[in-house]
């Protein structure tokens, strides 16, 4: 999705202790699935696995 918040920003917020609920409150254009997708993307990157774009 074309959102103004990047995967890196979502991961940074989580790393700094923000909960998914807090992120969703601060960025109402996000959905739970967006946060889960960011976490999944990071998982695949650190495991050197291929990332397949979902549509």
Beta strands, then each sheet from edge to edge (+ up, - down):
end
